[in-house]
Amino acid sequence: MTTRVSRREFLFNWLVMAGLGAVGTAFAWIFGNVWTAASRFSSSSWVQISPMDRFAPDSLTPFPEHKIAIVRSSRKIGAISLECTHLGCLLNVIDQGFFCPCHGSEFGSRGQVYSGPATDPLPWHEVTERDGRLWVHIGEKLTRPSWLEIERSVLDRTPGDEAGRKG
């Protein structure tokens, strides 16, 4: 027994199925964009900071445009956040470490809390060296320092020594 479908019923069914397909495709596109939106707006990326030999031993060099400071000891280099852990204000570099101008929190040169209202130490950023330049991973913060050992060739140069870069 065959059922005959009129042309009108066939076109109506075809339009309903095409409409459902279009609505399904639209929802899939919207869901896909919402699902991947977080990764498109992430501020996490590697930022080139400066040549490695720019930083003097036992120094703190602020880079407020990236909200970090470069901490260099005699043989290691790291990057610490300049955002106060109390409310996120940008910190000032002082002789003893860091000072928050918003509420007066003080931090040591390794981010330890000297006085509040902040209670948490400053976070650190991952660092690496490429072609003699320091790179910092901005966005992702670490609870412990990610020190980069400084090579002997960089240690032999003085900050700003152009002759040392060529040799």
C-alpha positions in Angstrom: 0.0 0.0 0.0 1.5 3.2 -1.1 0.6 6.5 0.3 0.5 9.3 -2.1 1.9 12.7 -1.0 0.5 15.7 -2.7 2.9 18.3 -4.0 1.6 20.8 -1.4 2.4 18.3 1.5 5.8 17.5 0.1 6.7 21.3 -0.2 5.3 21.9 3.3 7.4 19.1 4.9 10.5 20.1 3.0 10.1 23.8 4.2 9.6 22.6 7.8 12.7 20.4 7.7 14.8 23.1 6.0 13.6 25.6 8.7 14.5 23.2 11.5 17.9 22.7 9.9 18.5 26.5 9.6 17.4 27.0 13.3 19.7 24.1 14.4 22.6 25.5 12.4 22.1 29.0 14.0 22.0 27.5 17.5 25.1 25.5 16.8 26.9 28.7 15.6 25.8 30.7 18.6 26.8 27.9 21.0 30.2 27.5 19.3 30.9 31.2 19.6 29.9 31.3 23.3 32.0 28.2 24.0 35.2 29.6 22.5 34.7 33.2 23.5 36.7 33.0 26.7 39.9 32.0 24.8 39.5 34.9 22.4 39.4 37.5 25.1 42.2 36.1 27.3 45.0 38.5 28.1 47.5 35.6 28.6 50.4 35.9 26.3 54.2 36.2 26.1 55.5 39.8 26.1 59.1 40.8 25.1 60.5 43.0 27.8 64.1 44.0 27.2 67.6 42.7 26.6 68.8 40.4 29.4 71.9 42.6 30.1 69.8 45.6 30.9 69.1 44.6 34.4 71.8 45.3 37.1 72.4 42.7 39.8 70.2 43.1 42.9 67.7 45.4 41.2 64.0 45.9 40.8 63.0 47.4 37.4 59.3 48.3 37.0 57.4 48.0 33.8 54.0 49.6 34.7 52.7 49.2 31.1 52.8 45.4 31.7 52.0 45.6 35.5 55.2 43.7 36.3 58.6 44.4 37.8 61.8 42.5 36.9 63.6 41.2 40.0 67.3 40.4 39.4 69.6 38.8 41.9 73.2 38.0 41.2 72.5 34.9 39.1 68.7 34.8 38.7 66.0 36.9 37.1 62.2 36.8 37.6 59.1 38.8 37.1 56.7 39.8 39.9 53.2 41.4 39.6 52.8 45.1 40.3 49.1 44.6 41.2 48.3 44.9 44.9 46.7 41.7 46.2 44.3 43.8 48.3 42.2 45.5 45.5 44.5 45.4 42.5 46.0 48.9 42.5 49.3 49.5 40.7 52.2 49.4 43.1 55.1 51.8 43.3 58.7 50.5 43.5 60.5 51.8 46.6 63.9 51.0 48.2 62.5 48.1 50.4 60.2 46.6 47.7 56.7 47.8 46.7 54.2 50.3 48.1 50.5 50.5 47.3 49.4 54.2 47.0 45.7 53.3 47.3 45.6 51.8 50.8 49.2 51.7 52.0 50.1 48.0 51.8 53.8 47.4 51.8 55.6 44.4 50.2 59.2 43.2 50.3 61.4 42.9 47.2 60.2 39.2 46.8 56.6 40.1 47.2 56.2 39.2 50.9 53.7 41.3 52.9 55.2 43.8 55.3 52.0 45.6 56.2 48.3 45.5 55.2 45.6 45.7 54.5 46.9 43.2 51.9 47.3 39.7 53.3 48.5 37.7 50.3 52.0 38.0 48.8 52.5 39.3 45.3 52.2 36.7 42.5 54.9 35.9 40.0 55.0 35.4 36.3 56.8 32.8 34.2 59.9 34.1 32.4 62.1 32.9 29.6 65.0 34.1 27.4 65.0 34.1 23.6 67.8 35.5 21.5 69.3 37.5 24.5 66.0 39.1 25.4 63.7 38.6 28.4 60.1 37.4 27.8 57.4 37.3 30.5 54.1 35.4 30.3 51.5 38.0 31.2 48.1 37.0 32.4 48.9 33.7 34.2 50.1 34.3 37.8 52.2 31.9 39.9 52.3 31.6 43.7 56.1 30.9 43.6 58.8 32.6 41.6 59.8 31.2 38.2 63.5 32.1 38.3 65.6 32.1 35.1 69.3 31.3 35.6 71.4 33.9 33.9 74.1 32.6 31.5 77.7 33.5 32.1 77.9 35.6 28.9 75.2 37.9 30.2 76.8 38.1 33.7 80.0 39.4 32.1 78.3 42.3 30.5 77.5 45.5 32.3 74.0 47.1 31.8 73.9 49.0 28.6 77.3 47.6 27.4 77.0 47.7 23.6 80.5 46.2 23.0 79.5 43.2 25.2 76.6 42.4 22.9 78.8 42.2 19.9 81.5 40.0 21.4 
